[in-house]
């Protein structure tokens, strides 16, 4: 950790990883662990090994307007149980230990300190909204690729959309997408091309939020396999380009010399560009077996997605931060079963789906950066659920000159929407 500039009056949080410290303190528990506010005494900060020399008193800020907050690890990131490593740690040459220490304005209580640290933790998960948007595109609108299939020599066009919410692990997200696609069946394969838009709105504590949106292109081929009747291999590639607008709220302070401290709820805003590409391979066995008038189609699906996020610097507020660029990888394996049951003399059918999902990555990439000119931080990435179930039920059939479908979906947990509605309308020409 580098401490090469004096504290500024607007500083609300300075964090470093140190060994145990014993001072008079008071504690409170929060979702991030045990938070302890430790009043400082003269020269306490200068005496902490590994912190280096801090020029107390610079810029009108003296030791009696600084306090230390200790957060006992591990503590939770929203959406996971990964411990946060604030600024360095034993591996970086600083002293080891399992406590994070933060220097905060003395007017902040331990509960308020927890909220500030929670705000920083929530920001580290905000960019995962872009990853979930792409997941919705691949495993939402394109979760039943054989439903797009037409006869050899025929062309098709469709409109599709997904909208839902994510309430897993206390999240407050809404996610949606809309697309238009075209396809042509050459016989040896049907080639489909889709263009669409995605959006994600995430809400966090202290009026923080992250709004993601983007555009995507997906090229997909559905190839009939000769070795087994009803077997089809779907191979797809996709690209997504978007941006994230963020607001990070936190409790700060304004120091009015000589000794007046005004506590404020403040916020910093930022914007970052995202770029995603991915590959997907899927094997479907259409109508592999039946029970009564219900047919069942098993499948296995593997996908890989890589998302890159540009670095950015926040604007406004009392403690704007700089975040480094980061790279996110997601590899998933899905095994599932689709079903279709005709509704007597209606031209409609009940459709159903049940699916098991396994994600190979255990957690997201680390989030690094710092408060401009003051310090650096290193947050462990959000912990991923590695397995969950998805199920859906809906109706599909002829409507006017085309085929319409409407399906309600849900997941038990995981890195997908908790509930959502998928709708589409397709016609041949």
Buried (B, 14 or more C-beta within 10 A) or exposed (E): BEBEEBBBBBBBBBBBBBBEBEEEBEEBEBEBBBBBBBBBEEEBBEEBEBBEEBEBEEBEBEBBBBBBBBBBBBBBBBBBEBBBBBBBBEEEEBBEBBBBBBBBBEBBBBEBBBBBBBBBBBBBBBBBBBBBBBBBBBBBBBBBBBBBBBEEEEEBBBBBBBBBBBEBBEBBBBBBBBBEBBBBBEEEBBBBEBEBBBBBBBBBBBEBBBBBBBEBBBEBBBBBEEEEEEBBBBBBEBBBEBBBBBBBBBBBBBBEEEEEEEBEEBBBBBBBBBBBBBEBEBBBBBBBEEEEEBBBBBBEBBBBBBBBBBEBBBEEBBBBBBBBEBEBBBBBBBBBBBBBBBEEEEEBBBBBBBBBBEBEBEBBBBBBBBBBEBBBBBBBBBBBBBEBBBBBBBBBBEBEEBBBBEBBBBBBEBBBBBEBBBBBBBBBE
